[in-house]
Amino acid sequence: MKAELHEIATSGTAPSLAPSPLLVRVRAVMDTLDLDCRCRGKLDAALERFEALENRRQLRGLILDARHQAERIGALLELVGELDTVSTDETDLSVFQEIALLFEDIKAAATRGSEDMVRAAGLDLHGGQAA
């Protein structure tokens, strides 16, 4: 059986995640301050750097979670290997339900890992600047 790669539907590009609610509130407060142009530019640059650092922190978490999901899938695949011992004259039919549940767990882990990677692709790691 040959493995196939499927493209994840992301409407052309990865969705851009909304900035953290805390950063939005900080920017709202800072926008009300009457700062001179030079100071405003420094503040905006500092907030953009902070946002990029926060996005990198989120990226690390998403990568760690995706790795965890991959490890989980590997462990579940070992359990699904029990399918090799099932024959057509199986008397305990509950084994089919158990294996079905393992496949459902694999599906859930794969979905979560996929969602992690789509979210990671949508992070702005450069603070609004081109890479």
C-alpha positions as CSV (number, residue, x, y, z in Angstrom):
1,M,0.0,0.0,0.0
2,K,1.5,3.3,-1.1
3,A,1.2,6.3,1.3
4,E,-0.5,9.3,-0.1
5,L,-0.1,12.9,1.0
6,H,-3.3,15.0,1.1
7,E,-3.3,18.8,0.9
8,I,-4.9,20.5,3.9
9,A,-7.6,22.9,2.9
10,T,-6.4,26.3,4.1
11,S,-8.0,28.5,1.4
12,G,-4.7,29.2,-0.2
13,T,-2.7,30.4,2.8
14,A,-2.5,29.5,6.4
15,P,-4.9,31.5,8.6
16,S,-3.4,34.4,10.4
17,L,-4.0,34.1,14.1
18,A,-5.4,37.0,16.0
19,P,-2.8,38.7,18.2
20,S,-2.9,37.9,21.9
21,P,-5.8,39.7,23.8
22,L,-3.2,41.1,26.2
23,L,-1.3,42.7,23.4
24,V,-4.4,44.1,21.9
25,R,-5.3,45.7,25.2
26,V,-1.8,47.1,25.7
27,R,-1.8,48.6,22.2
28,A,-5.2,50.2,22.9
29,V,-3.9,51.9,26.1
30,M,-0.7,53.0,24.3
31,D,-2.7,54.5,21.5
32,T,-4.4,56.8,23.9
33,L,-1.1,58.3,25.1
34,D,0.2,61.5,23.6
35,L,3.7,60.4,22.7
36,D,6.1,62.3,20.4
37,C,6.9,60.7,17.0
38,R,10.3,59.3,18.0
39,C,9.0,57.7,21.2
40,R,5.9,56.3,19.4
41,G,8.1,54.6,16.9
42,K,10.3,53.0,19.6
43,L,7.2,51.9,21.4
44,D,5.6,50.4,18.3
45,A,8.9,48.6,17.4
46,A,9.1,47.2,21.0
47,L,5.5,45.9,20.8
48,E,6.2,44.3,17.5
49,R,9.3,42.5,18.9
50,F,7.2,41.4,21.9
51,E,4.5,40.1,19.6
52,A,7.1,38.1,17.5
53,L,8.6,36.6,20.7
54,E,5.1,35.7,21.9
55,N,4.4,34.0,18.6
56,R,7.6,32.1,18.8
57,R,6.5,30.9,22.3
58,Q,3.2,29.8,20.8
59,L,5.0,28.0,18.0
60,R,7.2,26.1,20.4
61,G,4.0,24.9,22.2
62,L,2.3,23.9,19.0
63,I,5.4,21.9,17.8
64,L,5.6,20.2,21.2
65,D,1.9,19.3,21.1
66,A,2.2,18.0,17.5
67,R,5.2,15.9,18.5
68,H,3.2,14.5,21.4
69,Q,0.3,13.6,19.0
70,A,2.8,11.8,16.8
71,E,4.1,9.8,19.7
72,R,0.6,9.1,20.8
73,I,-0.2,7.8,17.2
74,G,2.8,5.6,17.3
75,A,1.8,4.0,20.6
76,L,-1.8,3.5,19.3
77,L,-0.5,1.9,16.1
78,E,1.3,-0.7,18.2
79,L,-2.0,-1.5,20.0
80,V,-3.8,-1.6,16.7
81,G,-1.3,-4.3,15.7
82,E,-3.5,-6.6,17.7
83,L,-5.6,-6.7,14.6
84,D,-3.1,-9.1,13.1
85,T,-4.2,-11.7,15.7
86,V,-7.9,-11.4,14.9
87,S,-9.3,-14.1,12.7
88,T,-12.7,-14.7,11.0
89,D,-13.7,-17.1,13.7
90,E,-13.2,-14.6,16.6
91,T,-15.6,-15.4,19.4
92,D,-15.0,-12.2,21.5
93,L,-16.6,-9.6,19.2
94,S,-15.8,-6.8,21.7
95,V,-12.3,-6.8,20.2
96,F,-13.7,-5.2,17.1
97,Q,-15.1,-2.3,19.2
98,E,-11.8,-1.9,21.0
99,I,-9.9,-1.7,17.7
100,A,-12.5,0.7,16.3
101,L,-11.9,3.0,19.4
102,L,-8.2,2.8,18.8
103,F,-8.7,4.0,15.2
104,E,-10.9,6.8,16.6
105,D,-8.1,7.9,19.0
106,I,-5.6,7.8,16.1
107,K,-7.9,10.0,14.1
108,A,-8.3,12.5,17.0
109,A,-4.6,12.7,17.5
110,A,-3.9,13.2,13.8
111,T,-6.6,15.9,13.6
112,R,-5.1,17.7,16.6
113,G,-1.5,17.4,15.2
114,S,-2.8,18.8,11.9
115,E,-4.5,21.7,13.5
116,D,-1.4,22.5,15.5
117,M,0.6,22.7,12.3
118,V,-2.0,24.8,10.4
119,R,-2.0,27.2,13.4
120,A,1.8,27.2,13.4
121,A,1.9,28.1,9.7
122,G,-0.4,31.1,10.5
123,L,1.9,32.7,13.1
124,D,3.7,35.9,12.3
125,L,7.2,35.3,13.6
126,H,8.6,38.6,12.3
127,G,6.4,41.1,14.0
128,G,4.6,42.2,10.8
129,Q,7.9,42.5,8.8
130,A,8.8,40.4,5.8
131,A,11.1,37.5,6.5
